[in-house]
């Protein structure tokens, strides 16, 4: 069993080795031309506006960090059509430090000279872990961004993103430590508070801690989903006037005209787009091309720069074809079913052919909905605004039902009419399957983490907790397939057997030496003579 100090020393060594190996790979890939990837090692860390002007090249059109959506292929497509700066998807700092495969699949494999300038974003809630992850990533990007703007439920469960915006002491420590330890600048992406003054104090605190660039999403953490609403450019403008570092604005960007209006009203250095970019990658060019044109170009980039997860590609095509798939529902189902890149390309060809047939027939697609352009043109998706509640109690409940309309829970008998589509498919395969929540088995929780415990676990724990305890106590748990004690006993027996064999091998020569005088060999001729002299 290793001591705690020895384990910490081993972990530190592995992290150091990972950083050293990453730098070695970069030197092998770019032996003669340093380029942007080695810029961090050749020049001092720039700050504030100097960093924005020299490293980011005064970037004004920015593609937002989007989980599973701002991968290398999409970033390169966006750069072809006017994007000047891109962010990686948000990475989980703790997983990035712990898992070498996670680092390789999400960042190390996406090294590309065309993909610069680039900022890597992390979510974290521990200063030490955040810095360790940033140290492993800093040689692959131009800056490290701390995500303080994610409002999703997973961020609430993991305690990161916008759900850290009230813990100013922790955030100040994270930003200050990263600014001291990293060779690249530290940036932050935040959401605003309802109070204008509190938002300004929040921004100033991050600037004082060492933040060199601030991206302000003009919505609060409560403004998401059906309650998204309009972003407040007033808050962004107040932050820009209060700090002495570059500021990017985020929110309400659907067309190039919106971008210009935001720059003029807020005075920021750049504007970031997320959903607008997903529905129209040519947003920064001021163009609205046909959807199949962007789809074909994106698939071409995906093939040129593998590997790219098929789920990412499928999600991008759903966004690009959002309005068209409302009309061609069968293609929507085909897009969801295909499992190869060639299959996605075939669906794209079918969509292109149908749209071109509509154009040849002179179909007026504007009359089919409230879209400003025909459905085959790249254009933003405008989320319907929630209805205002009415003062009367009865009317309020009706409004809530229309705003938050969800599928009703299934009845106790599990009637097929109230089941989801997925459960109806399962029932078609197994008619006897029961979906009644009352009859579902109640799992006993693990004593340590609350997950369902193993039914026959020796320690009454889930597999993860059982593995830790069994390893610590050198014990077996047959239900989870853990054999630490058995393996230890086997190793001990093999070791004892090996030592016994060594002893026997050492004593064998002595027995040969001390065994008395050797007996002479019998002479066959003499024995034959004796036999002939015997009487008959």
Buried (B, 14 or more C-beta within 10 A) or exposed (E): EEEEEEEEEEEEEEBEEBBEEBBEEBEEEBEEEBEBBBBBEEEEBBBBBEBBBEBBEEBBBBBBBBBEBBBBBBBBBBBBBBBBBBBBBBBBBBBBBBEBEBBEEBBBEBBBEEBBBBBBBBBBBBBBBBBBBBBBBBBBBBBBBBBBBBBBEEBBEBEBBBBBBEEBEEBBBBBBBBBEBBBBBBBBBBBBBEEBEEBBEBBBBBBEBBBBBBBBBBBBBEBBEEBBBEBBBBBBBBBBEBBEBBBBBBBBBBBBEBBEBBBEEBEBBBBBBBBBBBBBBBBBBEBBBBBBBBBBBBBEBBEEBEEBEBEBBBBBBBBBBBBBBEBBEEBBEBBEEBEEBEBBBEBBEBBBEBBEEBEEEEBEBEEEEEBEEBBBBBBBEEEEEBEEEEEEEEEEEEBEEEBEEEEEEBEEEBEEEBBEEEBEEEBEEEEEEEBEEEEEEEEEBBEBEEEEBBEEBBBBBBBEBBBEBBEEEEBBBEBBEBBBBEEEEEEEEEEEEEEEEEEEEEEEEEEEEEEEEEEEEEEEEEEEEEEEEEEE
